[in-house]
Amino acid sequence: MKRTHLLCFAVVACGIFCPVRVPAATTIIVSDSFTGTNGSSLAGRTPDGAHLNGQTWSTAGFNDTVINSAAGNPAPSAQGGFNGVVRMDISTPTAGYIKPSDFTLSLDLQMMSVVGGPSIYARGLGLGFYSGDTTREANEFFTGMTMKPDGTLVLVVNGAEQAASAPAPAGYSTSNFYNLTYSVDLLTGSITSVNFAGIDRTSTFSGAASAGDFTNATTQAVGFYTSSASTSGGPGFDNFVLSTQGAVPEPSSVLLLAGGGLSLLGVRRLRARWGRQR
């Protein structure tokens, strides 16, 4: 009888405190459709969708990025200048957020009058991460994917264009919006999936092409940029989403594991006590 009671207690304790494996599901960390007053800056903006990390957008570079209520996919959207950055801290833990080990980014990109130039500036529209604070050029400290003015997609690591590239979408037009979605694994530092304008481009950028590039150090902030060789620009950005697979880790999970350890310790003590009584 005593063993039966002990077994029941252990089962109940494990049911309360032991981690339960559940199928992975996507958790949106930040989403923004850029609603708001036409012409208002994204600096200090709170996203109009999810923002689990509790942070706001900041801007840098030569030009500000503002709300464009008249255009988008659908309207409204964010409109950039010829050289500007919009970014958000994703490294600082909050009461309900700890940086996960994988990210998926998604953004609709519209090139408009952005033009190319020396590749050292990674001209075009970038979506990715920043390891430091940009001072002048939009590609500074940037690691991610960039759609060039001719519509091709390239991998950029710490501001420098890499060899990996995918062709422009069929019938490419600078006035159209094209969706870029890709995922990275911070444990391997590699891209794990890429979808550009509805076409899977994973094989071009995954594996050795990006291994070790997307680490905890290179992903301190998430964001997007405009880099143009002239003072024209006017690109569009819409429907930003940053997500992760599974639940976002929370500080409270540490307490849960601690509670589970204490419960197992209690079971052991009860087993020892009941053993002496036999």
C-alpha positions as a LaTeX table, in Angstrom:
\begin{tabular}{lrrr}
\hline
Residue & $x$ (\AA) & $y$ (\AA) & $z$ (\AA) \\
\hline
Met1 & 0.00 & 0.00 & 0.00 \\
Lys2 & 2.79 & 2.39 & 0.92 \\
Arg3 & 4.51 & 1.76 & $-2.40$ \\
Thr4 & 1.24 & 2.49 & $-4.22$ \\
His5 & 0.91 & 5.83 & $-2.41$ \\
Leu6 & 4.51 & 6.67 & $-3.25$ \\
Leu7 & 4.00 & 5.87 & $-6.93$ \\
Cys8 & 0.87 & 8.02 & $-7.10$ \\
Phe9 & 2.66 & 10.92 & $-5.43$ \\
Ala10 & 5.55 & 10.67 & $-7.90$ \\
Val11 & 3.19 & 10.61 & $-10.89$ \\
Val12 & 1.29 & 13.66 & $-9.64$ \\
Ala13 & 4.52 & 15.52 & $-8.88$ \\
Cys14 & 5.92 & 14.81 & $-12.32$ \\
Gly15 & 2.65 & 15.83 & $-13.93$ \\
Ile16 & 2.89 & 19.21 & $-12.23$ \\
Phe17 & 6.59 & 19.96 & $-12.49$ \\
Cys18 & 8.13 & 17.91 & $-15.31$ \\
Pro19 & 8.41 & 19.56 & $-18.74$ \\
Val20 & 5.80 & 18.37 & $-21.22$ \\
Arg21 & 6.82 & 17.99 & $-24.87$ \\
Val22 & 4.37 & 19.58 & $-27.27$ \\
Pro23 & 4.54 & 19.98 & $-31.04$ \\
Ala24 & 6.42 & 23.11 & $-32.14$ \\
Ala25 & 4.24 & 26.05 & $-33.16$ \\
Thr26 & 5.12 & 29.45 & $-34.55$ \\
Thr27 & 5.19 & 32.30 & $-32.04$ \\
Ile28 & 5.12 & 35.84 & $-33.44$ \\
Ile29 & 7.55 & 38.08 & $-31.55$ \\
Val30 & 7.05 & 41.31 & $-33.50$ \\
Ser31 & 4.63 & 42.25 & $-36.27$ \\
Asp32 & 3.96 & 45.63 & $-37.85$ \\
Ser33 & 1.71 & 46.74 & $-40.72$ \\
Phe34 & 2.83 & 50.35 & $-40.25$ \\
Thr35 & $-0.48$ & 52.00 & $-39.56$ \\
Gly36 & $-0.45$ & 55.56 & $-38.30$ \\
Thr37 & $-0.29$ & 59.19 & $-39.30$ \\
Asn38 & 1.06 & 59.82 & $-42.78$ \\
Gly39 & 4.64 & 61.11 & $-42.65$ \\
Ser40 & 5.26 & 60.16 & $-39.02$ \\
Ser41 & 8.68 & 58.72 & $-38.25$ \\
Leu42 & 9.23 & 55.10 & $-37.24$ \\
Ala43 & 11.68 & 56.30 & $-34.58$ \\
Gly44 & 10.28 & 55.33 & $-31.17$ \\
Arg45 & 7.33 & 53.56 & $-32.79$ \\
Thr46 & 5.56 & 50.71 & $-31.02$ \\
Pro47 & 4.58 & 48.02 & $-33.56$ \\
Asp48 & 0.85 & 47.85 & $-34.27$ \\
Gly49 & 0.88 & 44.05 & $-33.94$ \\
Ala50 & 2.72 & 41.69 & $-31.61$ \\
His51 & 5.75 & 42.98 & $-29.69$ \\
Leu52 & 6.59 & 40.35 & $-27.07$ \\
Asn53 & 10.05 & 41.78 & $-26.46$ \\
Gly54 & 8.58 & 45.14 & $-25.43$ \\
Gln55 & 10.94 & 47.17 & $-27.62$ \\
Thr56 & 10.28 & 50.00 & $-30.10$ \\
Trp57 & 11.77 & 50.84 & $-33.48$ \\
Ser58 & 14.78 & 53.12 & $-33.77$ \\
Thr59 & 16.16 & 54.73 & $-36.93$ \\
Ala60 & 19.61 & 55.67 & $-38.21$ \\
Gly61 & 21.42 & 56.72 & $-41.38$ \\
Phe62 & 21.02 & 59.73 & $-43.65$ \\
Asn63 & 17.23 & 59.57 & $-44.09$ \\
Asp64 & 14.28 & 58.81 & $-41.87$ \\
Thr65 & 11.74 & 56.09 & $-42.63$ \\
Val66 & 8.14 & 57.24 & $-42.28$ \\
Ile67 & 4.54 & 56.04 & $-42.54$ \\
Asn68 & 3.04 & 56.17 & $-46.02$ \\
Ser69 & $-0.73$ & 55.94 & $-45.65$ \\
Ala70 & $-1.36$ & 56.10 & $-49.41$ \\
Ala71 & 0.61 & 53.04 & $-50.56$ \\
Gly72 & 1.40 & 49.53 & $-49.39$ \\
Asn73 & 0.58 & 45.86 & $-49.78$ \\
Pro74 & $-2.11$ & 46.92 & $-48.97$ \\
Ala75 & $-1.81$ & 50.50 & $-47.66$ \\
Pro76 & $-0.43$ & 51.75 & $-45.37$ \\
Ser77 & 3.29 & 50.95 & $-45.38$ \\
Ala78 & 6.67 & 52.34 & $-44.38$ \\
Gln79 & 8.57 & 54.49 & $-46.86$ \\
Gly80 & 12.34 & 54.88 & $-46.81$ \\
Gly81 & 14.68 & 57.52 & $-48.15$ \\
Phe82 & 17.89 & 56.87 & $-50.05$ \\
Asn83 & 19.92 & 55.66 & $-47.07$ \\
Gly84 & 18.29 & 54.70 & $-43.80$ \\
Val85 & 17.94 & 51.96 & $-41.20$ \\
Val86 & 15.03 & 50.81 & $-39.04$ \\
Arg87 & 15.97 & 48.38 & $-36.27$ \\
Met88 & 14.82 & 46.95 & $-32.94$ \\
Asp89 & 16.71 & 45.36 & $-30.06$ \\
Ile90 & 15.99 & 41.62 & $-29.73$ \\
Ser91 & 18.80 & 40.72 & $-27.31$ \\
Thr92 & 17.56 & 42.33 & $-24.08$ \\
Pro93 & 15.41 & 40.00 & $-21.93$ \\
Thr94 & 12.17 & 41.31 & $-20.45$ \\
Ala95 & 9.61 & 39.91 & $-18.00$ \\
Gly96 & 8.09 & 37.71 & $-20.70$ \\
Tyr97 & 10.85 & 37.32 & $-23.28$ \\
Ile98 & 14.24 & 35.70 & $-23.62$ \\
Lys99 & 15.99 & 35.65 & $-26.99$ \\
Pro100 & 15.25 & 32.32 & $-28.72$ \\
Ser101 & 17.73 & 30.25 & $-30.74$ \\
Asp102 & 15.92 & 30.57 & $-34.07$ \\
Phe103 & 14.21 & 33.35 & $-36.00$ \\
Thr104 & 12.04 & 33.72 & $-39.08$ \\
Leu105 & 11.82 & 37.13 & $-40.75$ \\
Ser106 & 9.26 & 38.25 & $-43.32$ \\
Leu107 & 8.84 & 41.58 & $-45.11$ \\
Asp108 & 7.30 & 42.89 & $-48.33$ \\
Leu109 & 9.81 & 44.96 & $-50.33$ \\
Gln110 & 9.20 & 47.58 & $-53.04$ \\
Met111 & 12.34 & 48.95 & $-54.73$ \\
Met112 & 11.02 & 52.09 & $-56.45$ \\
Ser113 & 13.90 & 54.43 & $-57.46$ \\
Val114 & 16.74 & 52.91 & $-55.43$ \\
Val115 & 19.80 & 52.52 & $-57.66$ \\
Gly116 & 22.94 & 50.43 & $-57.47$ \\
Gly117 & 26.59 & 51.31 & $-57.05$ \\
Pro118 & 29.72 & 49.87 & $-55.46$ \\
Ser119 & 28.97 & 46.47 & $-53.90$ \\
Ile120 & 30.79 & 47.46 & $-50.70$ \\
Tyr121 & 27.62 & 49.36 & $-49.76$ \\
Ala122 & 25.27 & 46.42 & $-50.48$ \\
Arg123 & 22.89 & 48.70 & $-52.37$ \\
Gly124 & 19.23 & 47.80 & $-52.29$ \\
Leu125 & 16.74 & 46.80 & $-49.59$ \\
Gly126 & 18.00 & 44.69 & $-46.71$ \\
Leu127 & 16.16 & 42.51 & $-44.19$ \\
Gly128 & 18.16 & 41.01 & $-41.37$ \\
Phe129 & 20.13 & 41.69 & $-38.23$ \\
Tyr130 & 22.58 & 44.19 & $-36.78$ \\
Ser131 & 25.51 & 43.49 & $-34.46$ \\
Gly132 & 26.12 & 47.17 & $-33.69$ \\
Asp133 & 24.80 & 50.69 & $-34.09$ \\
Thr134 & 24.92 & 51.99 & $-37.66$ \\
Thr135 & 26.43 & 55.45 & $-37.97$ \\
Arg136 & 26.39 & 56.29 & $-41.70$ \\
Glu137 & 25.99 & 53.51 & $-44.26$ \\
Ala138 & 22.90 & 51.34 & $-43.93$ \\
Asn139 & 24.80 & 48.06 & $-44.45$ \\
Glu140 & 27.20 & 48.73 & $-41.60$ \\
Phe141 & 27.15 & 45.82 & $-39.07$ \\
Phe142 & 24.36 & 44.18 & $-41.13$ \\
Thr143 & 24.03 & 40.43 & $-41.67$ \\
Gly144 & 21.05 & 39.22 & $-43.67$ \\
Met145 & 19.45 & 39.20 & $-47.11$ \\
Thr146 & 19.39 & 42.12 & $-49.54$ \\
Met147 & 17.27 & 42.59 & $-52.65$ \\
Lys148 & 19.44 & 44.57 & $-55.07$ \\
Pro149 & 18.01 & 47.28 & $-57.36$ \\
Asp150 & 17.93 & 44.81 & $-60.28$ \\
Gly151 & 15.80 & 42.40 & $-58.22$ \\
Thr152 & 18.46 & 39.81 & $-57.45$ \\
Leu153 & 18.76 & 38.53 & $-53.88$ \\
Val154 & 22.16 & 38.32 & $-52.16$ \\
Leu155 & 23.52 & 37.25 & $-48.80$ \\
Val156 & 25.25 & 40.05 & $-46.89$ \\
Val157 & 27.57 & 39.29 & $-43.95$ \\
Asn158 & 28.78 & 42.14 & $-41.73$ \\
Gly159 & 27.97 & 44.62 & $-44.48$ \\
Ala160 & 29.71 & 42.76 & $-47.32$ \\
Glu161 & 27.98 & 41.04 & $-50.23$ \\
Gln162 & 28.65 & 37.30 & $-50.50$ \\
Ala163 & 28.79 & 35.04 & $-53.53$ \\
Ala164 & 25.42 & 33.39 & $-52.82$ \\
Ser165 & 22.69 & 35.04 & $-54.91$ \\
Ala166 & 19.29 & 34.23 & $-56.44$ \\
Pro167 & 17.84 & 35.71 & $-59.66$ \\
Ala168 & 15.20 & 38.42 & $-59.80$ \\
Pro169 & 11.53 & 37.37 & $-59.83$ \\
Ala170 & 10.03 & 36.76 & $-63.27$ \\
Gly171 & 8.71 & 40.01 & $-64.74$ \\
Tyr172 & 10.49 & 42.02 & $-62.05$ \\
Ser173 & 9.25 & 45.60 & $-61.63$ \\
Thr174 & 10.57 & 48.21 & $-59.22$ \\
Ser175 & 7.00 & 49.32 & $-58.46$ \\
Asn176 & 5.85 & 45.87 & $-57.28$ \\
Phe177 & 6.03 & 44.48 & $-53.74$ \\
Tyr178 & 7.93 & 41.19 & $-53.33$ \\
Asn179 & 7.83 & 39.13 & $-50.16$ \\
Leu180 & 11.08 & 37.91 & $-48.61$ \\
Thr181 & 10.84 & 35.29 & $-45.87$ \\
Tyr182 & 13.75 & 33.36 & $-44.40$ \\
Ser183 & 14.74 & 31.50 & $-41.23$ \\
Val184 & 18.02 & 31.25 & $-39.33$ \\
Asp185 & 19.33 & 28.90 & $-36.65$ \\
Leu186 & 21.57 & 30.66 & $-34.13$ \\
Leu187 & 23.05 & 27.36 & $-32.92$ \\
Thr188 & 24.55 & 26.56 & $-36.33$ \\
Gly189 & 24.60 & 30.16 & $-37.53$ \\
Ser190 & 23.05 & 29.10 & $-40.81$ \\
Ile191 & 20.04 & 30.00 & $-42.91$ \\
Thr192 & 17.52 & 27.15 & $-42.82$ \\
Ser193 & 14.91 & 28.30 & $-45.34$ \\
Val194 & 14.40 & 31.09 & $-47.87$ \\
Asn195 & 11.32 & 32.03 & $-49.87$ \\
Phe196 & 11.64 & 34.96 & $-52.25$ \\
Ala197 & 8.65 & 36.13 & $-54.29$ \\
Gly198 & 6.96 & 32.77 & $-53.75$ \\
Ile199 & 9.94 & 30.67 & $-54.87$ \\
Asp200 & 12.00 & 28.44 & $-52.55$ \\
Arg201 & 15.64 & 29.58 & $-52.66$ \\
Thr202 & 16.84 & 27.63 & $-49.62$ \\
Ser203 & 19.44 & 25.55 & $-51.48$ \\
Thr204 & 21.24 & 28.70 & $-52.59$ \\
Phe205 & 21.75 & 30.17 & $-49.12$ \\
Ser206 & 21.64 & 27.31 & $-46.59$ \\
Gly207 & 24.44 & 25.04 & $-45.37$ \\
Ala208 & 28.01 & 26.11 & $-46.04$ \\
Ala209 & 26.87 & 29.32 & $-47.80$ \\
Ser210 & 25.80 & 30.87 & $-44.48$ \\
Ala211 & 27.12 & 28.54 & $-41.72$ \\
Gly212 & 28.40 & 30.51 & $-38.74$ \\
Asp213 & 27.10 & 33.86 & $-39.97$ \\
Phe214 & 23.93 & 34.20 & $-37.86$ \\
Thr215 & 25.14 & 33.94 & $-34.28$ \\
Asn216 & 24.03 & 35.46 & $-31.00$ \\
Ala217 & 26.59 & 38.22 & $-31.50$ \\
Thr218 & 25.50 & 39.13 & $-35.04$ \\
Thr219 & 21.78 & 39.18 & $-34.18$ \\
Gln220 & 21.61 & 41.81 & $-31.46$ \\
Ala221 & 18.97 & 43.80 & $-33.35$ \\
Val222 & 16.54 & 43.03 & $-36.16$ \\
Gly223 & 15.63 & 45.44 & $-38.92$ \\
Phe224 & 15.58 & 46.57 & $-42.53$ \\
Tyr225 & 17.36 & 49.19 & $-44.60$ \\
Thr226 & 17.55 & 51.24 & $-47.79$ \\
Ser227 & 20.86 & 51.89 & $-49.53$ \\
Ser228 & 20.90 & 53.88 & $-52.78$ \\
Ala229 & 23.72 & 55.34 & $-54.83$ \\
Ser230 & 21.74 & 58.53 & $-55.41$ \\
Thr231 & 19.53 & 60.82 & $-53.37$ \\
Ser232 & 16.42 & 59.23 & $-54.86$ \\
Gly233 & 14.75 & 56.31 & $-53.14$ \\
Gly234 & 11.21 & 56.13 & $-51.88$ \\
Pro235 & 11.10 & 52.33 & $-51.39$ \\
Gly236 & 8.24 & 50.63 & $-49.60$ \\
Phe237 & 8.26 & 48.17 & $-46.69$ \\
Asp238 & 5.17 & 46.37 & $-45.45$ \\
Asn239 & 3.92 & 43.52 & $-43.26$ \\
Phe240 & 6.99 & 42.97 & $-41.09$ \\
Val241 & 6.96 & 39.78 & $-39.01$ \\
Leu242 & 9.59 & 38.33 & $-36.69$ \\
Ser243 & 8.75 & 34.90 & $-35.29$ \\
Thr244 & 10.23 & 31.76 & $-33.75$ \\
Gln245 & 9.35 & 28.09 & $-33.72$ \\
Gly246 & 7.80 & 27.06 & $-30.42$ \\
Ala247 & 7.17 & 29.21 & $-27.39$ \\
Val248 & 9.38 & 32.17 & $-26.53$ \\
Pro249 & 11.45 & 31.25 & $-23.43$ \\
Glu250 & 10.40 & 33.12 & $-20.30$ \\
Pro251 & 12.31 & 33.71 & $-17.05$ \\
Ser252 & 9.49 & 31.92 & $-15.19$ \\
Ser253 & 10.52 & 28.63 & $-16.84$ \\
Val254 & 13.64 & 28.67 & $-14.69$ \\
Leu255 & 11.50 & 28.74 & $-11.58$ \\
Leu256 & 9.41 & 25.88 & $-12.96$ \\
Leu257 & 12.48 & 23.71 & $-13.37$ \\
Ala258 & 13.63 & 24.63 & $-9.88$ \\
Gly259 & 10.23 & 23.61 & $-8.54$ \\
Gly260 & 10.51 & 20.29 & $-10.34$ \\
Gly261 & 13.87 & 19.65 & $-8.70$ \\
Leu262 & 12.43 & 20.35 & $-5.27$ \\
Ser263 & 9.50 & 18.03 & $-5.90$ \\
Leu264 & 11.78 & 15.16 & $-6.85$ \\
Leu265 & 13.85 & 15.81 & $-3.76$ \\
Gly266 & 10.66 & 15.55 & $-1.71$ \\
Val267 & 9.81 & 12.21 & $-3.33$ \\
Arg268 & 13.23 & 10.84 & $-2.44$ \\
Arg269 & 12.87 & 11.92 & 1.17 \\
Leu270 & 9.44 & 10.30 & 1.43 \\
Arg271 & 10.80 & 7.08 & $-0.08$ \\
Ala272 & 13.61 & 7.01 & 2.47 \\
Arg273 & 11.23 & 7.69 & 5.38 \\
Trp274 & 8.72 & 5.03 & 4.31 \\
Gly275 & 11.55 & 2.57 & 3.79 \\
Arg276 & 12.62 & 2.98 & 7.40 \\
Gln277 & 9.04 & 2.41 & 8.59 \\
Arg278 & 8.75 & $-0.95$ & 6.87 \\
\hline
\end{tabular}
